[in-house]
Amino acid sequence: MSWLLRAITSSIGKKLVMAITGLALCGFLVAHLAGNLLLYAGDGGKSYDHYAETLHAQKILLPVAEVGLLVLFLLHLSMAFRTHLENKAARPVAYEVRQSKLPPGPLLKPASAVMFGTGIIILLFLLLHLSDFRLGLRNSALVVGKTQFERAVILLRDPLTTIVYIVGSLTLGYHVLHGLQSAFQTLGLNHPKYTPLVKWISRAFALVVALGFASFPLWAWAFHS
């Protein structure tokens, strides 16, 4: 097992782990967004309630999936953290900006540093999301006896949730935009023949993710008093 640990924690190994776990998490985003889009079904929440009830009825599959997601997320986060610290310690900023495969981020910061910063924002977004929708740590008294649809509307109309959702969703879109391109490059698709398609797919996916998740609190405020 020591050889496997050495392989995973090598420079190339960490990039591969981040690429594979990142793509897997993107797959989860697709499924999660698709399920939440049932809020827009226009049937008084029946479709969304059925989806939520069916999901939570999976007493074995759901916990297994949640543990799997947690493992993916922790692997992705830990490799990103180690890579960020190693890059920061080993390379001058100017060198890192020139050598990064990704374009410089906002304010001319190295793309790797921007990806790490956006990752921290996404982590905070995720913690609030879990505290609201999975653990019920906030506004729990307001959603007692409510359907899943009514519960979602109430939670999404919380001012803090609205702000965090919009900022978090847009940040997630930016992170995914650059993360997908980096992942495909790591997996060997950095080629003039494929790069334009990779960029187009990354931009389209990032736009759908950012606007899709950011739209939910706006919809709750606009159409539900």
GUROKE-528186 format. One record per residue: residue in one letter; y, z, x of N, C-alpha, C in turn. Coordinates in pm, whole numbers, plus 50000, padded with zeros to 5 digits. Example, Ala and Ser with C-alpha at 12.3 -4.5 7.8 and 13.67 -1.06 7.14 Angstrom:
BEGIN
R   residu    n_yy    n_zz    n_xx   ca_yy   ca_zz   ca_xx    c_yy    c_zz    c_xx
R        A   49431   50780   51319   49550   50780   51230   49670   50780   51320
R        S   49775   50708   51285   49894   50714   51367   50003   50787   51290
This chain:
BEGIN
R   residu    n_yy    n_zz    n_xx   ca_yy   ca_zz   ca_xx    c_yy    c_zz    c_xx
R        M   49878   50000   50082   50000   50000   50000   50126   50000   50085
R        S   50114   50044   50211   50233   50050   50297   50289   49911   50323
R        W   50200   49810   50336   50247   49673   50359   50324   49622   50238
R        L   50279   49662   50117   50348   49619   49996   50487   49682   49989
R        L   50495   49810   50024   50624   49878   50023   50720   49815   50124
R        R   50666   49782   50242   50750   49718   50344   50798   49581   50298
R        A   50709   49508   50230   50745   49375   50182   50854   49383   50075
R        I   50839   49479   49983   50935   49493   49874   51071   49538   49925
R        T   51071   49626   50024   51197   49682   50073   51259   49600   50185
R        S   51196   49488   50222   51259   49398   50319   51376   49327   50252
R        S   51458   49261   50331   51575   49193   50276   51536   49089   50172
R        I   51437   49005   50206   51391   48903   50113   51320   48967   49995
R        G   51241   49071   50022   51168   49139   49915   51260   49198   49810
R        K   51369   49261   49855   51463   49321   49759   51527   49213   49673
R        K   51560   49099   49735   51620   48990   49658   51522   48934   49555
R        L   51396   48923   49594   51294   48874   49501   51275   48970   49384
R        V   51269   49100   49415   51254   49200   49308   51373   49195   49214
R        M   51494   49186   49269   51613   49178   49183   51611   49052   49098
R        A   51567   48940   49157   51563   48814   49083   51463   48821   48968
R        I   51343   48867   48997   51237   48871   48895   51269   48971   48785
R        T   51312   49091   48824   51347   49192   48722   51470   49149   48643
R        G   51565   49083   48710   51684   49036   48640   51650   48932   48535
R        L   51562   48838   48569   51520   48736   48472   51443   48799   48357
R        A   51360   48897   48387   51286   48967   48281   51382   49040   48187
R        L   51484   49103   48242   51583   49172   48160   51665   49073   48078
R        C   51687   48953   48131   51755   48850   48052   51669   48810   47932
R        G   51538   48806   47952   51449   48779   47840   51460   48885   47732
R        F   51472   49011   47774   51492   49119   47678   51624   49101   47604
R        L   51730   49060   47674   51859   49040   47609   51849   48936   47498
R        V   51772   48831   47522   51754   48727   47420   51689   48787   47295
R        A   51580   48863   47315   51509   48923   47202   51596   49024   47129
R        H   51669   49106   47205   51753   49210   47145   51869   49149   47067
R        L   51930   49046   47123   52041   48980   47053   51991   48911   46927
R        A   51876   48846   46936   51820   48777   46819   51793   48875   46705
R        G   51739   48992   46737   51714   49092   46633   51842   49143   46572
R        N   51943   49169   46655   52069   49221   46603   52148   49119   46523
R        L   52124   48991   46547   52193   48887   46470   52153   48891   46323
R        L   52045   48962   46291   52007   48979   46150   52110   49061   46074
R        L   52200   49129   46145   52313   49196   46079   52396   49096   46001
R        Y   52395   48970   46045   52477   48866   45984   52403   48789   45874
R        A   52286   48838   45833   52205   48763   45737   52271   48751   45600
R        G   52362   48841   45567   52433   48832   45441   52353   48875   45320
R        D   52251   48956   45340   52166   49001   45229   52177   49152   45208
R        G   52292   49207   45244   52311   49350   45227   52234   49436   45325
R        G   52188   49377   45431   52117   49452   45534   51967   49454   45519
R        K   51911   49383   45420   51767   49388   45398   51689   49333   45517
R        S   51732   49220   45569   51661   49160   45683   51667   49250   45805
R        Y   51785   49308   45830   51800   49396   45946   51717   49523   45928
R        D   51718   49579   45809   51638   49700   45782   51489   49672   45802
R        H   51445   49556   45753   51303   49520   45769   51268   49504   45916
R        Y   51356   49441   45990   51335   49424   46135   51327   49559   46205
R        A   51422   49648   46176   51426   49780   46241   51304   49864   46204
R        E   51265   49860   46076   51149   49938   46033   51020   49885   46095
R        T   51007   49752   46103   50889   49692   46165   50881   49729   46313
R        L   50996   49726   46378   51001   49759   46521   50960   49903   46546
R        H   51017   49995   46470   50989   50137   46492   50852   50180   46439
R        A   50788   50092   46362   50653   50122   46315   50548   50098   46423
R        Q   50588   50033   46532   50495   50006   46643   50483   50132   46729
R        K   50395   50221   46690   50384   50353   46754   50330   50346   46897
R        I   50257   50241   46929   50205   50226   47065   50284   50121   47142
R        L   50303   50005   47081   50368   49893   47149   50512   49926   47188
R        L   50586   49991   47098   50727   50019   47126   50745   50112   47246
R        P   50674   50227   47252   50688   50312   47371   50648   50242   47500
R        V   50541   50161   47494   50498   50087   47613   50608   49991   47657
R        A   50667   49921   47560   50775   49826   47591   50895   49899   47649
R        E   50927   50016   47593   51042   50092   47642   51020   50141   47785
R        V   50898   50186   47815   50866   50228   47951   50874   50109   48046
R        G   50824   49995   48002   50831   49875   48084   50974   49834   48114
R        L   51059   49841   48012   51201   49809   48031   51267   49907   48128
R        L   51231   50034   48115   51287   50136   48204   51247   50108   48349
R        V   51121   50072   48370   51074   50041   48506   51149   49920   48562
R        L   51162   49815   48480   51235   49696   48523   51378   49730   48561
R        F   51443   49809   48475   51584   49844   48498   51599   49928   48624
R        L   51511   50027   48642   51521   50114   48760   51493   50037   48889
R        L   51396   49945   48884   51369   49862   49001   51490   49776   49035
R        H   51547   49713   48933   51664   49627   48953   51780   49708   49009
R        L   51804   49824   48949   51916   49909   48990   51897   49962   49132
R        S   51776   50009   49162   51752   50068   49294   51764   49964   49405
R        M   51710   49844   49382   51720   49739   49483   51865   49694   49501
R        A   51938   49686   49391   52080   49648   49399   52159   49753   49477
R        F   52129   49880   49451   52200   49989   49518   52172   49987   49669
R        R   52046   49969   49705   52010   49966   49847   52072   49846   49916
R        T   52068   49731   49849   52127   49611   49908   52277   49626   49927
R        H   52343   49685   49828   52488   49705   49837   52523   49796   49955
R        L   52451   49905   49970   52479   49998   50079   52451   49933   50215
R        E   52342   49857   50225   52309   49792   50351   52412   49685   50388
R        N   52455   49607   50288   52556   49505   50314   52688   49568   50357
R        K   52723   49677   50289   52849   49744   50320   52848   49803   50460
R        A   52733   49854   50502   52724   49916   50634   52710   49814   50746
R        A   52646   49700   50716   52611   49606   50823   52712   49495   50843
R        R   52792   49463   50740   52877   49346   50751   53023   49380   50727
R        P   53113   49323   50808   53256   49331   50776   53282   49256   50647
R        V   53383   49299   50573   53412   49239   50442   53439   49091   50455
R        A   53518   49050   50555   53554   48909   50567   53430   48823   50589
R        Y   53336   48875   50671   53213   48800   50697   53130   48788   50570
R        E   53123   48895   50495   53042   48895   50372   53099   48797   50272
R        V   53233   48788   50261   53294   48694   50167   53257   48552   50203
R        R   53259   48520   50334   53230   48383   50376   53083   48347   50356
R        Q   52994   48444   50381   52853   48413   50384   52785   48424   50249
R        S   52845   48490   50152   52780   48509   50023   52752   48375   49957
R        K   52636   48360   49897   52603   48238   49824   52683   48228   49695
R        L   52727   48341   49643   52801   48342   49518   52950   48327   49548
R        P   53028   48269   49453   53172   48257   49474   53236   48394   49474
R        P   53351   48412   49546   53418   48542   49547   53452   48588   49407
R        G   53441   48717   49384   53471   48773   49253   53618   48799   49236
R        P   53657   48873   49130   53796   48903   49103   53863   48971   49222
R        L   53990   48937   49243   54073   48997   49348   54015   48973   49487
R        L   53938   48861   49501   53882   48820   49631   53786   48920   49690
R        K   53729   49006   49608   53626   49097   49658   53498   49018   49683
R        P   53412   49063   49774   53283   48996   49793   53205   48995   49662
R        A   53136   48883   49637   53063   48871   49511   52959   48981   49494
R        S   52894   49021   49605   52792   49127   49595   52854   49259   49551
R        A   52976   49287   49598   53044   49411   49558   53083   49405   49412
R        V   53128   49288   49366   53165   49272   49225   53042   49288   49137
R        M   52929   49232   49179   52806   49245   49102   52765   49391   49092
R        F   52779   49465   49201   52745   49608   49198   52839   49683   49105
R        G   52968   49652   49111   53066   49718   49025   53043   49689   48878
R        T   53015   49563   48845   52987   49530   48705   52856   49594   48660
R        G   52762   49609   48753   52637   49677   48719   52659   49822   48679
R        I   52752   49890   48746   52783   50029   48711   52844   50035   48571
R        I   52934   49942   48540   52994   49938   48405   52886   49914   48300
R        I   52793   49824   48329   52684   49796   48235   52597   49919   48216
R        L   52574   49995   48322   52496   50118   48312   52563   50217   48217
R        L   52694   50233   48228   52767   50323   48138   52760   50272   47994
R        F   52771   50142   47977   52757   50079   47845   52619   50108   47786
R        L   52517   50095   47868   52380   50120   47823   52360   50265   47783
R        L   52417   50357   47860   52402   50499   47829   52465   50533   47694
R        L   52582   50477   47666   52645   50501   47536   52562   50439   47424
R        H   52512   50319   47449   52430   50251   47348   52305   50333   47315
R        L   52239   50384   47417   52120   50465   47394   52153   50596   47325
R        S   52265   50657   47362   52303   50784   47300   52333   50766   47152
R        D   52385   50649   47115   52418   50623   46975   52297   50578   46894
R        F   52230   50474   46942   52130   50405   46860   51987   50452   46884
R        R   51960   50511   46999   51821   50553   47025   51805   50703   47018
R        L   51900   50776   47073   51888   50922   47081   51967   50995   46973
R        G   52064   50928   46912   52144   50991   46806   52225   51110   46852
R        L   52282   51101   46971   52357   51214   47025   52501   51219   46975
R        R   52551   51107   46923   52688   51102   46872   52688   51059   46726
R        N   52779   51116   46649   52797   51079   46508   52669   51095   46425
R        S   52582   51187   46466   52454   51201   46396   52472   51247   46252
R        A   52573   51331   46226   52594   51380   46090   52639   51270   45995
R        L   52702   51166   46049   52755   51058   45965   52646   50962   45918
R        V   52532   50961   45985   52430   50861   45953   52307   50922   45886
R        V   52313   51049   45851   52200   51114   45783   52177   51048   45647
R        G   52054   51008   45620   52020   50948   45492   52062   50804   45476
R        K   52112   50742   45579   52158   50604   45571   52046   50508   45611
R        T   52056   50385   45561   51962   50282   45606   51997   50241   45749
R        Q   51908   50169   45812   51934   50124   45949   52058   50034   45955
R        F   52076   49952   45854   52193   49864   45848   52321   49946   45835
R        E   52322   50041   45741   52439   50126   45722   52468   50209   45847
R        R   52363   50256   45910   52377   50334   46033   52443   50250   46143
R        A   52398   50125   46157   52455   50037   46259   52603   50013   46234
R        V   52640   49990   46108   52780   49964   46074   52866   50086   46107
R        I   52819   50204   46069   52896   50328   46095   52915   50349   46245
R        L   52809   50332   46321   52818   50354   46465   52905   50250   46533
R        L   52897   50126   46488   52976   50019   46549   53125   50032   46518
R        R   53158   50102   46409   53298   50122   46373   53361   50242   46444
R        D   53285   50312   46523   53341   50421   46602   53436   50361   46707
R        P   53561   50411   46718   53658   50351   46811   53610   50343   46955
R        L   53548   50452   47004   53498   50450   47142   53389   50346   47159
R        T   53299   50339   47061   53192   50241   47067   53247   50100   47068
R        T   53348   50075   46985   53408   49942   46979   53463   49900   47115
R        I   53540   49987   47177   53600   49955   47307   53493   49934   47413
R        V   53398   50027   47418   53293   50018   47520   53206   49895   47498
R        Y   53177   49862   47372   53094   49745   47343   53160   49617   47387
R        I   53289   49603   47357   53358   49480   47393   53369   49466   47544
R        V   53416   49573   47609   53428   49570   47756   53290   49553   47820
R        G   53192   49628   47771   53058   49621   47827   52993   49484   47808
R        S   53014   49424   47691   52954   49293   47663   53014   49184   47750
R        L   53146   49185   47766   53211   49086   47851   53171   49104   47997
R        T   53160   49230   48039   53115   49258   48175   52971   49212   48195
R        L   52888   49235   48094   52749   49191   48100   52741   49039   48114
R        G   52826   48969   48038   52828   48823   48049   52863   48776   48189
R        Y   52963   48840   48249   53003   48804   48386   52890   48833   48484
R        H   52827   48948   48468   52717   48988   48557   52601   48889   48545
R        V   52568   48853   48422   52457   48760   48398   52490   48621   48453
R        L   52615   48578   48439   52657   48447   48489   52625   48432   48637
R        H   52668   48528   48716   52645   48520   48860   52503   48563   48897
R        G   52447   48656   48820   52312   48703   48849   52207   48595   48831
R        L   52221   48515   48725   52125   48407   48701   52129   48304   48813
R        Q   52250   48266   48853   52262   48168   48962   52200   48222   49090
R        S   52225   48348   49119   52169   48410   49239   52017   48418   49231
R        A   51965   48453   49112   51820   48464   49094   51751   48330   49115
R        F   51807   48225   49057   51747   48092   49074   51754   48046   49219
R        Q   51863   48080   49289   51873   48046   49431   51766   48119   49511
R        T   51747   48247   49479   51645   48326   49549   51506   48269   49528
R        L   51481   48215   49409   51350   48160   49376   51334   48015   49421
R        G   51432   47964   49495   51417   47833   49557   51477   47716   49483
R        L   51561   47741   49383   51621   47631   49307   51762   47599   49355
R        N   51794   47635   49478   51924   47604   49537   51917   47464   49598
R        H   51927   47362   49513   51910   47223   49555   52011   47137   49480
R        P   52070   47037   49546   52169   46953   49477   52118   46894   49346
R        K   51988   46873   49336   51931   46814   49215   51932   46913   49099
R        Y   51912   47042   49130   51898   47143   49025   52022   47230   49005
R        T   52107   47241   49107   52220   47334   49100   52311   47311   48980
R        P   52350   47185   48948   52436   47165   48830   52372   47216   48701
R        L   52242   47193   48685   52172   47240   48565   52166   47392   48563
R        V   52139   47453   48679   52134   47599   48688   52268   47659   48650
R        K   52377   47600   48700   52510   47650   48667   52539   47636   48518
R        W   52500   47523   48460   52524   47500   48317   52447   47601   48233
R        I   52320   47622   48265   52237   47718   48192   52294   47858   48206
R        S   52335   47895   48326   52389   48028   48351   52516   48051   48270
R        R   52605   47952   48268   52730   47966   48195   52706   47975   48044
R        A   52618   47889   47994   52589   47891   47850   52524   48023   47809
R        F   52428   48068   47887   52359   48193   47856   52456   48311   47860
R        A   52540   48316   47964   52635   48425   47979   52734   48427   47863
R        L   52778   48309   47820   52873   48301   47708   52811   48352   47579
R        V   52688   48312   47552   52619   48356   47431   52598   48507   47433
R        V   52556   48561   47546   52533   48705   47558   52662   48783   47540
R        A   52768   48742   47610   52895   48815   47604   52954   48813   47464
R        L   52966   48694   47406   53028   48684   47273   52936   48739   47164
R        G   52805   48722   47183   52712   48772   47083   52719   48923   47067
R        F   52707   48996   47175   52710   49142   47167   52850   49195   47137
R        A   52953   49130   47189   53090   49175   47162   53130   49155   47017
R        S   53063   49062   46949   53100   49031   46811   53058   49140   46712
R        F   52958   49220   46746   52906   49316   46648   53008   49421   46605
R        P   53077   49491   46695   53179   49586   46648   53295   49518   46578
R        L   53333   49398   46620   53441   49326   46554   53402   49291   46411
R        W   53277   49251   46394   53225   49221   46259   53225   49346   46172
R        A   53184   49458   46229   53179   49583   46152   53318   49624   46104
R        W   53419   49610   46189   53555   49644   46150   53612   49544   46050
R        A   53577   49416   46065   53637   49312   45982   53578   49308   45841
R        F   53450   49336   45827   53384   49312   45699   53327   49437   45633
R        H   53340   49554   45696   53283   49676   45637   53381   49791   45653
R        S   53430   49839   45541   53525   49952   45545   53451   50082   45521
